[in-house]
Amino acid sequence: MDAQNKVIVITGGASGIGRAAAYKFAEKGFKVVVADFEEVGGLKTVEEIQKSDGEAAFIKTDVANNQDVVAAVDFAIEKYGKIDVMFNNAGIGNGGASLLDHDAELYDKVIKVNQYGVYYGILAAGRKMKQLNIKGVIINTASAYGVLASQNSFSYNTSKAAVKMMTQSAALELAEYGIRVVGVAPGYVETPIMQRLKESNGIEKLTSKHMRSELLTSEMIADVVYLLSSEESTAINGSTLMLDDGYTQFK
Ligand SMILES: NC(=O)c1ccc[n+]([C@@H]2O[C@H](COP(=O)([O-])OP(=O)(O)OC[C@H]3O[C@@H](n4cnc5c(N)ncnc54)[C@H](O)[C@@H]3O)[C@@H](O)[C@H]2O)c1
């Protein structure tokens, strides 16, 4: 793929999977817009890319706010002239609250970030790609927890199941403009979001779900995200790929 003049917007690029994706795409020649509400982490991602002679910029973005997400896409177009790939990746957990402790505020908060955040990203990028006649790719981060119900994870599970269906529905509607929409559903990835799960479950319980008996790395997820953005994966559209080292495929 000739990535030299391509542009990607990555939400949640200040940490974990988003940061690894930022490094991967920059290394491949993409111009990277890091959109995150964590300024320090976001600027660090950009700085690291620039140190390696890559091209990147940060925009403070709360994905739960539609105007912020539109502004992030507009920023990419103003700065780099276009948007080829939108990676709707920012997400939060629900802090291990059980269903009956799940008050409406918590539910709202998780749905706003994980579900509306992706919805706003699909809309903002889809509209601009259509307007500029760009046959781009929109990639959404779901989760193995969007297909498996997991304990004390009600709003998170629900939000990630919605991401899978948003991916399918958007792919169907945007196909006529040559825009692909795909998803990734990671298993357990070694990132800050995993810390609470590790502490409450113990690491062995989590690694035992994977065929390799190890956690996944952010780089492993970023590699597939990059592949999904390329013409080599044109055959994949509307699907959410399980990046879970077999977790959801075997009992
Ligand atoms: N780590 C895992 O095991 C795992 C598994 C499945 C899915 N995921 C999903 O992967 C995605 C990335 O998570 P991660 O593991 O890299 O975690 P992480 O906590 O390292 O990164 C999440 C990033 O999202 C940002 N973010 C959170 N809320 C935001 C908001 N409102 N606006 C803008 N940015 C916001 C954070 O600042 C952070 O940079 C999330 O959607 C998560 O649900 C992670």
The ligand as an ORCA input file, in Angstrom:
! r2SCAN-3c Opt
* xyz 0 1
  N      -7.315     -3.703     26.628
  C      -8.214     -4.642     26.392
  O      -8.136     -5.769     26.908
  C      -9.356     -4.378     25.447
  C     -10.137     -5.454     25.042
  C     -11.189     -5.236     24.176
  C     -11.459     -3.958     23.723
  N     -10.688     -2.920     24.143
  C     -11.028     -1.587     23.641
  O      -9.892     -1.019     23.036
  C     -10.023      0.393     23.028
  C      -8.739      1.021     23.489
  O      -8.546      0.658     24.848
  P      -7.113      0.367     25.471
  O      -7.101     -1.035     25.899
  O      -6.057      0.865     24.572
  O      -7.232      1.246     26.798
  P      -6.482      2.571     27.267
  O      -7.170      2.951     28.516
  O      -5.031      2.353     27.252
  O      -6.836      3.617     26.111
  C      -8.084      4.213     25.984
  C      -7.872      5.609     25.443
  O      -9.160      6.200     25.217
  C      -9.118      7.531     25.714
  N     -10.461      7.979     26.046
  C     -11.299      7.498     27.001
  N     -12.429      8.209     27.026
  C     -12.310      9.165     26.070
  C     -13.152     10.210     25.620
  N     -14.347     10.442     26.172
  N     -12.722     10.980     24.606
  C     -11.504     10.777     24.044
  N     -10.662      9.814     24.439
  C     -11.069      9.025     25.451
  C      -8.215      7.474     26.927
  O      -7.729      8.750     27.294
  C      -7.138      6.527     26.428
  O      -6.118      7.225     25.753
  C     -11.238      0.720     23.925
  O     -12.366      0.955     23.104
  C     -11.420     -0.576     24.695
  O     -12.745     -0.742     25.129
  C      -9.642     -3.088     24.986
*
